[in-house]
Amino acid sequence: MEYTIDDILKECDNVVYEFQNSTKKRLRPMLDKRNYLIGMLYYKFGYTEEQIAAIFNMSRTTVSVSKLHTYSLLKYGDNTFKTNVNEYLINYPYDFPSFSAKFKKDIQIVMSFDTKTLKKIRAYRDVVNEKTTANAIKRLVNNGLQLWEK
């Protein structure tokens, strides 16, 4: 079934209405629906966190966290979440992107070079227009690894 941004925005209006008329604001079914829609707006339709915050009348920081929940809960098979958003999963299917790659940090390795080698690296950096010596070294290592893999 094809759907448009207008369909998603109508669902957002329904969820906002539920939140406004509920005496308990932190009920899991409502939060799960809201998080699914937030993820859709952000990842599929390219809305900014600020735009989504305005739609749901919430802070941008809450949106920033909420947009990540759908992927995690679907990936790890949370049955309660799947039950709460079953209608959305059927009517508005979407393969949410993994966000885990954003949180992986580079591992730092401290290396020492003699003056002669460092001068060569800096000359290479200047020839290939790298901004830093560290980037030039990464580039040299990656190029060397590509040659080695062949």
C-alpha positions in Angstrom: 0.0 0.0 0.0 1.4 3.4 -1.0 1.1 6.2 1.5 2.1 9.9 1.5 3.3 12.4 3.9 -0.3 13.6 4.3 -1.3 10.2 5.6 1.5 10.3 8.2 0.6 13.9 9.2 -3.0 12.8 9.8 -1.8 10.0 12.0 0.3 12.6 13.9 -2.7 14.7 14.4 -4.6 11.7 15.8 -1.7 10.9 18.2 -1.4 14.5 19.3 -5.2 14.5 20.0 -4.8 11.3 22.1 -2.0 12.9 24.1 -4.1 16.1 24.7 -7.1 14.2 25.9 -5.4 11.6 28.0 -5.0 12.0 31.7 -1.9 9.8 31.7 0.7 11.1 29.2 3.3 8.3 29.5 1.2 5.3 28.4 3.3 2.9 26.4 0.9 2.4 23.5 0.7 6.2 22.9 4.5 6.6 23.2 5.2 3.7 20.8 2.8 5.2 18.2 4.4 8.6 18.6 7.9 7.2 18.3 7.0 5.3 15.1 5.6 8.4 13.5 8.6 10.5 14.6 10.9 8.0 13.0 8.9 8.1 9.8 9.0 11.9 9.6 12.7 12.1 10.3 14.1 9.2 8.3 11.6 8.7 5.5 10.4 12.2 4.9 13.4 14.2 6.0 11.7 16.4 8.6 14.1 18.2 11.0 13.9 17.6 14.7 12.6 21.1 15.1 9.8 20.6 12.7 8.8 17.3 14.3 8.9 18.9 17.8 6.5 21.6 16.6 4.1 19.0 15.2 4.0 17.1 18.5 4.4 20.1 20.7 7.4 18.7 22.5 11.1 19.6 22.9 13.6 18.9 20.2 15.7 16.8 22.6 12.8 14.5 23.1 12.5 14.1 19.4 16.2 13.4 19.1 15.9 10.4 21.5 12.5 9.2 20.2 13.6 8.9 16.6 16.0 6.2 17.6 13.6 4.0 19.5 11.7 2.5 16.6 14.7 0.9 15.0 15.9 -0.6 18.3 12.6 -2.0 19.3 11.9 -3.5 15.9 15.5 -4.9 15.6 15.3 -6.6 19.0 11.8 -7.9 18.5 9.9 -6.1 21.2 6.5 -7.8 21.0 4.8 -5.1 23.0 6.0 -2.4 20.6 4.9 -4.5 17.6 1.5 -4.9 19.1 1.2 -1.2 19.9 2.1 -0.1 16.4 0.7 -3.1 14.4 -1.6 -0.9 12.4 1.3 1.4 11.4 3.5 -1.6 10.5 0.7 -2.8 8.1 -0.4 0.5 6.7 2.9 2.4 6.8 5.7 -0.1 6.4 9.2 1.3 6.5 12.7 -0.2 6.9 14.2 2.1 9.5 17.9 2.7 9.1 20.4 1.6 11.7 21.8 4.4 13.8 24.5 2.3 15.6 27.2 3.3 13.1 26.9 6.9 14.3 28.0 5.9 17.7 31.1 4.0 16.7 34.2 5.9 17.5 37.6 5.6 15.8 40.2 3.8 17.8 43.3 5.9 18.3 46.7 4.5 17.8 49.8 6.5 18.8 52.7 6.2 16.4 56.1 7.7 16.1 58.0 8.5 12.9 61.5 9.5 12.3 62.0 13.0 10.8 62.8 11.7 7.3 59.5 9.7 7.2 57.5 12.5 8.7 58.8 14.9 6.0 57.7 12.4 3.3 54.2 12.1 4.8 53.9 15.9 5.0 55.0 16.2 1.4 52.4 13.6 0.4 49.8 15.5 2.4 50.5 18.7 0.5 50.4 16.9 -2.9 47.0 15.2 -2.3 45.6 18.3 -0.6 44.7 16.7 2.7 44.0 19.1 5.6 45.9 17.2 8.3 48.8 14.9 8.5 46.6 12.4 10.3 44.2 12.3 7.3 47.2 11.8 5.0 48.4 8.9 7.1 44.9 7.3 7.1 44.8 7.7 3.3 48.2 6.1 2.9 47.2 3.2 5.1 43.9 2.7 3.3 45.6 2.8 -0.1 48.2 0.3 1.1 45.5 -2.1 2.5 43.6 -1.9 -0.9 46.8 -2.9 -2.7 47.4 -5.7 -0.2 43.9 -7.1 -0.6 44.4 -7.4 -4.4 
